[in-house]
């Protein structure tokens, strides 16, 4: 359910097609993407666009109910972790409902990507900068 002005046509289409409980993955440049999934590759060079930039835009356009994050991000990429938590807090306030955060092993995270409608690949080259957004409803 698209809530804003998202310029990338494939991502805008994807967000508007998401139903309740369907998921969308935003990935760093190194996350393996299952061949059967839709892959929207935004990576231009190392760090461009960043994980944070893409996550911010998608989160603003999408109604998010839950997020899944690899637990390894806490130790191995605390800056990305804090930025993601700040984003989730802001989205929760804007939506008027708390977005639940679930931590799981990176291996389990990778297996969950198989259930996503698509994976958006960023140019991010820092470890564990990945998130799975689960679509909520606006009512």
Residue pairs with C-beta under 8 A, 6 or more apart in sequence:
1 15
1 16
1 18
1 62
1 63
1 135
1 137
1 138
2 12
2 15
2 16
2 61
2 62
3 60
3 61
3 62
3 63
3 138
4 60
4 61
5 61
6 12
6 15
6 57
6 58
6 60
6 61
8 40
8 42
10 40
11 40
11 57
11 58
11 61
11 120
12 61
14 24
14 38
14 40
14 117
14 118
15 24
15 58
15 61
15 62
17 117
18 24
18 62
18 117
18 135
19 135
20 65
20 135
20 136
20 137
21 65
21 134
21 135
22 117
22 134
22 135
23 68
23 112
23 115
23 116
23 117
23 132
23 133
23 134
23 135
24 58
24 62
24 116
24 117
24 118
24 120
24 132
24 133
24 135
25 31
25 113
25 116
25 118
25 119
25 120
25 130
25 131
25 132
25 133
26 51
26 54
26 55
26 58
26 119
26 120
26 122
26 130
26 131
26 133
27 33
27 113
27 119
27 120
27 121
27 122
27 124
27 129
27 130
28 51
28 121
28 122
28 124
28 125
28 126
28 127
28 128
28 129
28 130
29 43
29 46
29 121
29 122
29 123
29 124
29 125
30 125
31 110
31 113
31 119
31 121
31 130
32 110
33 39
33 113
33 119
33 121
34 113
34 114
34 119
36 114
37 113
37 114
37 116
37 117
37 118
37 119
38 117
38 118
38 119
39 118
39 119
39 121
40 118
40 119
40 120
40 121
41 121
42 49
42 54
42 120
42 121
42 122
42 123
43 49
43 121
43 122
43 123
44 123
45 123
46 123
46 125
47 123
47 124
47 125
48 123
49 122
49 123
50 122
50 123
50 124
51 80
51 122
51 124
51 126
51 129
51 130
52 80
52 83
52 84
52 87
53 122
54 120
54 122
55 84
55 87
55 131
56 87
58 120
58 133
59 87
59 88
59 91
59 133
60 91
62 133
62 135
63 95
63 135
63 136
63 137
63 138
64 88
64 91
64 95
64 99
64 133
64 134
64 135
64 136
65 99
65 100
65 134
65 135
65 136
65 137
66 99
66 100
66 101
66 102
66 133
66 134
66 136
67 84
67 88
67 99
67 100
67 101
67 102
67 131
67 132
67 133
67 134
68 102
68 103
68 104
68 109
68 112
68 131
68 132
68 134
69 81
69 84
69 101
69 102
69 103
69 104
69 109
69 130
69 131
69 132
70 103
70 104
70 105
70 106
70 109
70 128
70 130
71 103
71 104
71 105
71 106
72 105
72 106
72 127
72 128
73 80
73 81
73 84
73 127
73 128
73 129
73 130
74 81
74 103
76 127
76 128
77 126
77 127
77 128
77 129
79 126
80 124
80 126
80 128
80 129
84 131
85 101
88 99
88 101
91 99
92 98
92 99
95 136
97 136
104 112
106 128
109 130
109 132
112 132
113 119
113 132
116 132
122 129
